[in-house]
Amino acid sequence: MLPNFLSGPDAIRAAVEVLILFVFFYYLLRSFEGSRASGLVRGFLAVFVIAFILIMEVTIRFELDRIRAMLQGIVPALVIILAVIFQPELRRALVRLGQGPFLFPILKADSVPVEELVKACTRLAKNRIGALIAIQRDNSLAQYAEGGVKMDADVSSELIETIFYQGTVLHDGAVLIVGDRVAAAGCLFPLTDNPDVARNLGTRHRAGIGLTEESDAVTIIVSEETGQISLGARGVLSQDLDKDELETRLRELFRGSEKGGPAAVPAAAL
C-alpha cells in the first residue's frame, strides 16, 4: 500500500511536477555546453537545488515557519545575483535555447549558396590559403560588419577566393555572408576564451568558435598551415572536413536554402 500522499491525484501531480522540473533543468544545463563556466554553473545549480529542497523539507517537517519565510525571501535576490554573475553564460544559453527544436527550426532557410561556398573553401584548402567565413542566421551580425568593409555583392567562389588571396588587404579578416550576399569583408570576430579549446588552434579558429558562442552564426574556417576545413556552430568546431562532408553539413543546417525559403535580410541593410 502506498502512503496517502503518494496515491491518487497527489501522486499524479507530484509526477508531473518532477517531470517539468527535470525537463527544465535538463535543457537549462544543456544550453550551457561549450561555455567557459559550464562546469561551475552545473555544479552550483545542482548543489543549490538539492540544498534548497532539503532545507525546505526540514523547515516544513519541523514547522520552522520563520526560517522557511526567510529562505523564500532570499531566493529572488539570489536569482538576481546569479543572473548578474553569469550574465555572459546566460546570454549564450538563451541564444542556444532559441535555436532549439521546441522554439524554432535549427536554421531558418535563406537562399545560402552552398555550392559556391563549398567550391571556394575546397580551392582555398587545396592552395593552403587561410580563410574565415561567417554565415548569419537569426541573430544580426551588423556590429561585426560595421568594423569591416561593406560589399553587398553576390556570393561567388571567385570573389571569396580573391578576398582571401594573400596579396589582398582584406585576406586577414573574415567574410560575412547574409543570405546570398557577401555583406562585408575584413571583419573581426571575438575570440573564444573556452579553456577546453585545443591550444594548437590559431586565431582564425578561435574567432570562428568565439562568434558561434556569442551568436547563432555558422562559421567555416580554412587552415593556412594544414589546409584543413572546419565548421563551427553553437560553440563546437568540427574539423578536417572534406568537400562532401562540408556540403552535407551545410545542407543539413540550411535545409531548404536552395528551394526558395524565406527571403534573406538584404546585406545592404547592415
Secondary structure, DSSP 8 states (H G I E B T S, - for coil): ---GGGSTHHHHHHHHHHHHHHHHHHHHHHTTTTSTTHHHHHHHHHHHHHHHHHHHHHHHHTT-HHHHHHHHHHHHHHHHHHHHHTHHHHHHHHHHHHTSTTTS-SS------HHHHHHHHHHHHHTT--EEEEE--SS--HHHHHTSEEEEEE--HHHHHHHHSTTSTTTTSEEEEETTEEEEEEE-------TTS-TT--HHHHHHHHHHHHSS-EEEEE-TTT--EEEEETTEEEEEE-HHHHHHHHHHHTTTTTS--S----GGG-
